[in-house]
């Protein structure tokens, strides 16, 4: 079984990936947050940091592309190949309103004829392409036709998050539709969605016996989750504190000033606070802090005085 880290925009950067690998590991393949093609295929400084080999040592890293333009997609494939990447991933799952309104991400799923032509164009190339998809824009029934389209092409892998875009991240996982994919897909499958703890993983494995799984929010909350799934003990406060300090110092190196650094760490704590018992009050203090000194004081209080949940039996 292989475990992948799902891309989360603004969260699973090269700093996050470096620190997760250094302190915990257990992830077989990492995916970058999405790249939107530029006309000339030139990567800006932010995106260049994400793909430089020196920033991703020890990782099987797959760049993800968000577009509905086949020429732009193939241009980016060429760029990533020049940087030494053998696989790229097409994002057909992002539910963001600004993305969907442009017919990209999950928004592309509503334009099935255009999607089919797009895939026909990109699969005429020599690139290895995987797809991360939702099961539809508005309705689960859309997936029947979508899977027929995907079955036409030699995907490296089809990664399925069994929700529609309308569901966002709150709707129920559609296990029946994923089961349909297991029974009818001509491509290798990977399951993605709501794996936050060992219990949820075992549920997925018992239902589908899926060889590969992709975890996003669960690994941001608990960066040791992949190792827990593989049989290791749950994360400790000491482990999470050392990991967090590395993430903090990593961002401190290139973010311009304490305020951007504090905001970046607050984004991380939106997820990590779910790991601690009775953390609602201290969480509010962390999120409301205006100065880096106050922020660091409250974070230290969290690590010193609040217990890790024993079974990680939480959901977002």
Residue, then its C-alpha position, 0 to 999 in steps of 0.5 A: x500500500x502506498x500513502x500520498x500527501x494531497x496538495x493543500x494550497x498555501x499549506x503543503x509547501x516545500x517547507x511543510x513537506x521537508x519537515x514532515x519527511x524529516x520528522x515522520x515520513x511514511x509518505x510514498x508520494x507528495x503532490x505540490x499545490x497546483x500550478x496555473x500555466x503561464x503563457x511562456x511556461x516561466x515559473x515565478x520565484x514562489x513556484x520555483x521554490x516548490x519544484x527545485x530538487x534541492x528543496x525536495x530531497x528524498x521525496x517522490x514529488x509530483x507537480x500538479x497543474x490546474x488548467x482547462x487549456x491543453x496547450x498550457x498544460x503541455x507547456x507546463x509538462x515540458x517545464x517540469x520534465x526539464x526540472x526532472x519530473x516524470x509525472x504530472x497531475x491534473x487537478x479536476x477537484x479544486x472546489x474554490x469558487x474562483x477556480x470553478x467560475x473559470x471552468x477549472x478544477x471541479x468546474x471543468x467536470x461540467x463541460x464533459x465534451x471539452x474535457x474529453x477533447x482536452x484529455x485527447x490532446x494531452x494524452x497524445x503526448x509522451x508525458x505520464x499523467x495522473x488525475x485527481x478528480x471529484x465525482x461531479x460538479x452538482x450531482x453524483x450521477x455525473x460520475x458515470x459519464x466522467x468515468x467513461x471519459x477517464x477510461x478512454x485514456x492511459x492514466x498513471x492513476x485516477x485519484x478520486x475524492x468521492x464528493x461533488x463540488x457542491x458538497x465541498x468538504x462537508x457532505x458525506x463521502x459517497x462510498x457507493x460511487x467509489x465502489x462503482x469506480x473500483x468495479x468499472x475503472x480501467x485505470x489504477x485507483x487511489x482513494x482520497x477523502x476524510x482519513x483523519x485517524x487510524x479508524x477511518x483508514x481501517x474503514x476504507x481499507x475494509x470496504x475497498x481494500x484500496x492499495x493506495x490512499x491520499x491524505x490531505x487534511x489528516x496529515x496536516x492535523x497529524x503529520x505522523x498519521x502515515x506512520x500511525x497507519x503503518x503501525x507506529x505509536x501516536x504522535x507525542x507533544x514532544x514530537x509535534x513541538x520539534x516538528x512545529x519549530x522546524x516549520x516555523x524556522x523554515x518559513x522564517x527564513x524567506x517570509x518578509x517579517x513577523x506578521x506574514x510568518x504569524x499569519x502562515x503559522x495561524x493557517x497551520x493551526x486551523x488544522x493542528x488544533x484539532x489534535x489537542x484536547x480541550x483546545x478551544x480557548x487557547x485556540x482562540x488566543x492563538x488565532x486572535x494574537x496580533x503580535x508575534x510575541x503573544x502568538x508564540x507565548x500562546x503556542x508554547x502554552x498549548x505545547x506545554x499544557x494541553x494533551x494530545x488526543x489519545x485516539x485522534x478520533x476527530x473529524x473536521 
